[in-house]
Amino acid sequence: MRRELRVAARSLRRRPLLALVAASVPEALPAAVSGLVVARAVDQGFLAGAPGTGLAWLGVLLVTAAVGAVGTRAVFHRLGDLTEPFRDDLVRRVVGGALRNGVAGRADQGALARLTRQVEIVRDTYAGLLVAVRGFVVTAIGVLVGLLSIAPSVALLILPPFLLGLVAFLATLGFAANRQRASVLADERLADVAQAVLRGTRDVVATGRERHASGMVAEAVAEQAAAERALAGVAALRTACFVIGGWGPLLVLLFAGPWLAGQGLTAGAILGGLTYVLFGLQPALQNFVGVVGGSGLRFVVTLGRLLDASAPPPDTRAGHGVPAGHDVELRGVTFAYGPHAEPVVHDLSLTVSPGEHLAVVGPSGIGKSTLAALMCGLVRPDEGTVRHGGLPADAVSPAARVLIPQEAYVFAGTCWANLTYLSPDATTGQVDDAVEALGATALLTRLGGYSANVRPAELSAGERQLFALVRAYLAAAPLVVLDEATCHLDPIAERTVEEAFARRGGTLVVIAHRVSSALRADRILVLDGTEGTVGDHTTLVASSALYRDLVGHWVAGRPQDIVVS
């Protein structure tokens, strides 16, 4: 529970929180003056034979109630400034966790439910908790100020049982959260078992295993019933805490009434103290206990499940996902899209040395993009291994490699946000250098500079690719894979981009769209569907019939115009 409370506390932004506190001040006014107004109305008005004065004092109570209503409206107006950023953070956590699971090849069937249902549960209960806790604190402070203004002796009588009930309730929250969590898990297990039994009803009946199936469900039902009984016990304990903190002060004040009168306390002061208890502390404590003990527990349990699901899995490998070097090594790699499909990559072995520029060529559909995904750890090979610096490719930190696909992604936002998405700490000078190196200066000038808003639909495919390429260039990952990431650029722009990445350093793998891209590489990998052949241009022309066919229509002096896939 402490982890969940820390996450919720860290989400409170300072300025919206201060605005909420400021809006709570007028809301506290009715609680602060109610008992005082009643005391003055009784002592100076009705008991003094001046009913007009008494009514005037009660009129003050109506005015303060109106002021409190204005404060309440302002509170709810400010509430969204706290809850919506918290919801956005949860959405980022859920989506990030789902993406990490997808990259690692782990099934994540609950991601959609977490995004559409559990996030909303947490957001709604979070808002309810803010309102309840803030209202309780505001009321308690107002009542305390009012009691001290009437008679400190009344405050000394009321506060001990109230604080005792409050502390006792807070002490139950830890094990109450555990019981709430156990109830949720038991409910999920019952649903899973019942679903499995219902799906297999025909098999159960056919094999005469009804008793066994009934026993499976009965065990889950018993577990769920026990968890619900435990929750009921928590609810009873919660009620006992409220009785101590809510009704205890009232009883103490009633029993102490004669003694207080003997000490010179007026009837109005005693009645004012009772007003503070009945219309201030008691409703505030009841609402606080009900919301925190109900919605609060659901908040903690649901948020805990979101945090568990979105947390990155512990990496027990040496280096914690940081490769010892930047070499990419494939050994006997085979991959097929399905158990009965023909392999797209078959028994491929390849080593790409640190700093090397490798081009991959081959006919469309031969497996070039699949190879790129294997190199970056986005998919796991059916056979063989893919390693970066000795680590499995899917265990390497995302910061160690960047894959830019053919369809580049640009989101609605500023040019700066799009360019620095992978490197938020980049300086203006670094971004300037990247934009110039990749030939994107004219594009940024046309759009209006870094602060201009981008409308992705108004950009051409080549312009979107330039955004993605600058983004990857700034990331400075040791491995960059361009999967036809320049196919919508003209040959001159493509050359500018590839040469810029080559000068930047690191390992560069280019899924070539033009033969000219292959000619700029240190080595070329030719994929033909059965094996891969590696060499330079001269060697491959002499040894690979497929490569000769790919460059067969190459016009001397215009290699940039030849498309091979």
Buried (B, 14 or more C-beta within 10 A) or exposed (E): BEEBBEBBEEBEEEEBBEBBBEBBBBBBBBBBBBBBBBBBBBBBBBBEEEEEBBEBBBEBBEEBEEBBEEBBEBBEEBBEBBBEBBBEBBBEBBBEBBEBBBBBEEEBEBBEEBBEEBBEBBBBBBBBBBBBBBBBBBBBBBBBBBBEBBBEBBBEBBBEBBBBBBEBBEEBBEEBBBBBBBBBBBBEBBEEBBEEBEEBEEEBEEEEBEEEBEEBBEEBBEBBEEBBEBBEEBEEBBBBBBEBBBBBBBEBBEEBBEEBEEEEBBBBBBBBBBBBBBBBBBBBBBBBBBBBBBBBBBBBBBBBBBBEBBEEEEBEEEBEBBBEBBBBBBBEBBBBEEEEEEBBBBBBEBEBBBBBBBBBBBBEEBBBBBBBBBBBBBBBBEBBEBBBBEBBBBBBBBBBBBBBBBBBEBEEEBBBBBBBBBBEEBEEEBBBBBBEBBBBEEBBEEBEEBEBEBEBEEBEEBBBBBBBBBBBBBBBBBBBBBBBBBBBBEBEBBBBBBBBBBEBEBBBBBBBBBBBBBBBBBBBBBBBBEEBBBBEBEBBEEEBEBBEEBBEEBEEEEBBBBEBB
